[in-house]
Amino acid sequence: MRRTDPEGHGPVRFGPALPEDGLPVLPELSAVLAAAASRAAAEPVGGGPALLDAACGYGDRRGLPAALDRVAVAPGAPALLVALTAALGGDVLVPRPCAAWWAPYARLLGRPAFHVPTPAESGGVPDPYALLETVRRLRAEGGDPRLLVLSVADDPTAGVAPPELLHETLEAAVGEGLHLVSDETWRDTLHDPHGTVLLSPAEMLPDRVTVVTDLAGALLPPGWPAAVARFPAGEEGNALHARVLDVLTALDARVASPVAAAAVYALSEPGPVTARVAAAVRLHARVAAAAHHAVVAAGALARPPCCGRHLYVDLTPLAPALRAHGVGDAQELEDFLTVRLGMPAPGGHRFGDDLEAPRVRLSTAPLLGDTAELRAEGLDSPAPLELPQVRHALTRLTTVLGELRDGARRRESPR
């Protein structure tokens, strides 16, 4: 993650990476990758038959069936989003806040990315009325909005959009002729999978939605880039699939052969993979809940995290104490908390939020310990929050935020 311009805190050009799980690579995955390391042949652009078949099976098990000619695999979700944006043309709409990597890829292609506010109760999906107003304004000013990128299981807010909101937003988007890209990277990381309703936009609008899933969300280490796109059925979907493959071919965006072998194994979801995913989700959910408790107890604001390995924190109630430390915007807050917490705390401006708003995304992996071995202890522990390394990290978070809370109270005007 690169800092923004220190002189005036200019536009953000590079965002933080996806929140990692911080855990050692699953041994069975390592074995598959090692066994394929001697392969000299390149994986075809878009994925070979075995990889596409595994991707289709993964979608089938989630109620998103697709034939082999409606799926493409690339070395990471950014490559797919670049190809989709280039293929669809026009202006791009994204929620505010949104995943840090969405807007830079639109700008890379010279396409404006316009942020649409999300409702207070969830992130990742724009408010339908704000979406309609944004589209109307853009067209009145000569713009050409064509693509809406959204996420029902969200980075950075860790929220899951309720089906009723999703339905209203999709109706608005379709009424305006927008194509939708649903980033479902975090769908397999629900903290309460039995108590949370996650509905894919592709289930509601099978002919208007392309689903993109980065396997770094749950199945593969981030250093082994692979992501799957599932295209709509019908002529438009077929044409879009062909144009995306053209772009990927021009970029020579191939999944490395050993990574492809590991992806086939992971997407097939054998026992070791499903057990690791479940254990990792449980661990990060517990730590995220404890971090959320510390944040709220200090008087800051945050939605309860429902997915992923992160939470999104608004420190506006602690602004008086922050100003006393020379913190006046999200970049200064990022710098301040990164030092105080000893862990990355990317500011909300990296996710399209207002620079003036004191918001940050906190990840849970750094709270598990300083090494992969220490972090792995939480996988098997019946009480991971009692592990010394986790307890120490949570105590530090509580102390830093508590000091800000006390400072804010001292600076309150007397009643």
SVG drawing of the C-alpha trace seen along z (x, -y; Angstrom):
<svg xmlns="http://www.w3.org/2000/svg" viewBox="-37 -24 47 59">
<polyline fill="none" stroke="black" stroke-width="0.4" points="0.0,0.0 1.5,-3.3 0.9,-6.6 -1.1,-9.3 0.6,-12.5 2.0,-14.0 1.5,-17.5 -2.2,-18.1 -3.2,-14.4 -4.1,-14.1 -5.9,-11.4 -5.4,-7.8 -3.6,-5.8 -3.0,-2.5 -5.2,-0.8 -4.4,1.8 -4.6,5.5 -7.4,7.8 -7.4,8.7 -5.3,11.9 -6.1,14.7 -2.5,14.7 -2.4,18.5 0.0,21.1 -0.8,22.6 -2.9,25.7 -0.4,28.6 -2.6,30.4 -2.7,27.3 1.1,27.0 1.4,30.6 -0.8,30.1 1.1,27.0 4.5,28.7 3.4,31.7 2.5,29.4 5.7,27.2 7.4,29.1 4.7,28.4 6.2,26.5 3.0,26.0 1.1,22.7 -2.5,22.7 -4.8,21.4 -6.0,17.8 -9.4,18.0 -8.5,21.4 -8.1,25.0 -10.9,27.6 -10.1,29.0 -10.0,25.5 -13.2,24.4 -15.0,27.7 -14.0,27.1 -15.2,23.5 -18.5,24.7 -18.9,27.2 -18.1,24.5 -20.9,22.4 -23.4,25.2 -23.0,25.9 -24.0,22.3 -27.0,22.2 -25.2,20.5 -24.9,23.1 -23.0,22.3 -21.6,24.2 -17.9,24.2 -18.4,21.5 -19.8,19.1 -16.8,19.2 -13.4,17.6 -10.5,17.8 -7.7,15.1 -4.8,14.4 -6.8,12.4 -10.0,10.5 -8.4,7.2 -7.5,8.7 -11.1,9.7 -12.5,6.3 -10.1,4.6 -11.3,6.9 -14.9,6.4 -14.6,2.6 -12.8,2.5 -15.3,4.8 -18.4,3.0 -17.2,-0.6 -18.8,-3.7 -18.6,-5.1 -18.4,-2.9 -20.6,-3.2 -19.4,-1.8 -20.7,-2.1 -19.2,-4.4 -17.2,-3.0 -16.1,-0.1 -13.2,2.3 -10.0,0.3 -9.1,2.0 -12.3,1.3 -11.9,-2.4 -8.2,-2.5 -8.8,0.0 -11.5,-2.1 -9.1,-5.1 -6.4,-3.0 -8.6,-2.7 -9.5,-6.4 -13.0,-5.7 -14.6,-7.8 -15.7,-5.9 -18.6,-7.5 -19.3,-6.7 -22.9,-6.1 -23.8,-6.3 -24.8,-3.1 -27.5,-2.8 -26.6,-3.1 -27.5,0.6 -25.1,2.2 -22.3,1.6 -21.5,2.9 -24.8,2.2 -25.8,-1.4 -29.0,-3.0 -31.4,-2.6 -32.7,-6.2 -29.1,-7.6 -28.3,-5.3 -31.1,-6.6 -30.2,-10.2 -26.5,-9.6 -27.4,-8.0 -29.8,-10.9 -27.2,-13.5 -24.4,-11.8 -26.5,-11.5 -27.6,-15.1 -23.9,-16.1 -23.1,-14.0 -21.9,-10.9 -22.5,-7.3 -23.0,-5.1 -23.0,-1.4 -21.5,0.7 -22.4,1.0 -20.0,3.0 -21.4,4.1 -20.8,6.7 -23.3,8.4 -20.6,9.6 -18.5,6.5 -15.0,5.2 -14.4,2.8 -17.6,2.7 -17.8,6.4 -21.6,6.1 -24.0,8.4 -26.7,6.5 -30.3,7.6 -32.2,9.2 -34.9,6.4 -32.3,3.7 -30.5,5.7 -33.8,6.3 -34.6,2.5 -31.1,1.6 -31.1,4.2 -34.5,3.0 -33.2,-0.5 -30.0,0.6 -31.9,2.7 -34.3,-0.1 -31.4,-2.3 -29.8,0.4 -26.8,1.0 -24.8,4.2 -23.8,5.5 -20.7,7.1 -21.2,8.8 -17.9,9.2 -18.6,12.4 -15.0,12.8 -16.2,12.9 -19.4,15.0 -17.7,18.1 -16.6,16.1 -20.0,15.5 -19.5,15.3 -23.0,16.8 -23.8,18.7 -27.0,20.1 -28.3,16.8 -27.3,14.6 -29.2,14.5 -26.8,13.9 -28.5,13.7 -26.4,13.3 -27.6,10.7 -27.2,13.4 -30.0,15.4 -32.3,12.4 -31.1,11.3 -29.4,14.2 -29.2,12.4 -27.7,9.1 -25.1,10.0 -21.5,11.2 -20.2,12.8 -16.5,12.4 -14.9,14.4 -11.3,14.0 -10.1,17.2 -8.0,15.3 -11.2,14.6 -11.4,18.2 -9.7,20.8 -6.2,19.8 -3.3,17.8 -3.2,14.2 0.2,15.0 -1.3,17.6 -3.6,15.3 -6.7,16.9 -10.2,15.6 -13.4,16.9 -15.9,15.0 -19.3,16.4 -21.1,14.7 -24.8,14.4 -26.6,16.8 -27.8,15.6 -26.3,13.7 -25.2,10.7 -23.5,12.9 -21.8,14.9 -20.6,11.7 -19.3,10.3 -17.5,13.5 -15.8,13.4 -14.7,9.7 -13.3,10.4 -11.3,13.3 -9.9,11.0 -8.8,8.5 -7.2,11.2 -5.4,12.6 -4.1,9.2 -2.8,8.9 -1.5,12.5 -3.4,12.8 -2.9,16.5 -3.1,18.4 0.2,20.0 0.0,23.8 0.9,24.8 -1.6,22.3 -4.2,23.6 -3.7,27.1 -4.1,25.8 -7.2,23.9 -8.7,27.0 -8.2,28.8 -9.5,25.9 -12.6,25.3 -13.5,29.0 -13.7,28.4 -12.4,31.7 -12.5,32.3 -9.2,30.6 -10.2,27.4 -13.7,27.2 -12.4,27.9 -9.7,25.2 -12.2,22.6 -14.6,23.3 -11.9,23.1 -10.5,19.9 -13.9,18.3 -14.7,19.2 -11.3,17.8 -11.6,14.5 -15.3,14.1 -14.4,14.4 -11.5,11.9 -13.6,9.5 -16.4,9.6 -13.9,8.9 -12.4,6.0 -15.9,4.6 -16.6,4.7 -13.4,2.8 -14.3,0.2 -17.9,-0.4 -16.8,-0.4 -14.5,-3.3 -17.3,-5.3 -16.4,-4.8 -18.9,-3.6 -18.8,-0.3 -21.4,2.1 -21.1,5.5 -18.8,7.5 -20.8,10.2 -18.2,11.5 -14.5,11.4 -11.5,10.7 -12.0,7.0 -14.2,4.3 -14.8,0.7 -14.5,-1.9 -15.8,-5.5 -14.0,-7.5 -16.0,-10.7 -17.1,-10.7 -13.4,-10.7 -12.6,-13.6 -11.7,-16.1 -9.0,-13.8 -7.7,-13.1 -7.4,-16.8 -5.3,-17.2 -2.9,-14.6 -2.8,-16.6 -5.2,-14.1 -7.6,-16.0 -8.4,-13.6 -8.4,-9.9 -4.8,-9.9 -3.5,-11.4 -5.7,-8.9 -4.2,-6.1 -0.7,-7.2 -1.6,-7.7 -3.3,-4.4 -0.8,-2.4 1.9,-3.5 -0.1,-3.3 -1.6,0.1 1.5,1.6 -0.7,2.8 -2.0,1.4 -5.1,-0.8 -5.9,-2.0 -8.0,-5.2 -11.5,-5.3 -10.3,-7.6 -8.6,-4.5 -12.1,-3.0 -13.7,-6.0 -14.9,-7.5 -14.5,-11.2 -11.0,-12.2 -12.3,-14.4 -14.2,-11.5 -12.0,-9.8 -12.7,-6.2 -10.4,-3.2 -10.5,0.5 -9.0,2.8 -8.0,6.3 -8.1,9.2 -5.1,11.2 -2.6,8.9 -4.5,9.4 -3.7,13.2 0.0,12.8 3.3,11.7 4.1,15.0 2.2,17.6 3.0,20.2 1.4,18.0 -1.6,17.2 -2.1,20.9 -2.5,21.6 -5.9,20.0 -7.2,22.6 -7.1,25.4 -7.7,23.4 -11.2,23.7 -10.6,20.2 -8.5,18.3 -9.2,15.0 -7.4,16.3 -4.1,17.0 -1.4,14.6 -0.7,13.1 -4.4,12.5 -5.1,11.1 -2.1,8.8 -3.2,7.4 -6.8,6.9 -5.5,5.2 -3.4,2.8 -6.4,2.0 -8.6,1.4 -5.9,-0.8 -5.3,-3.0 -9.0,-3.6 -9.7,-4.0 -7.1,-6.8 -8.8,-8.5 -12.2,-8.2 -10.9,-9.6 -9.2,-12.5 -12.4,-13.3 -14.4,-13.4 -11.9,-15.8 -12.3,-18.1 -16.1,-18.1 -17.6,-21.5 -18.9,-21.7 -22.6,-21.4"/>
</svg>
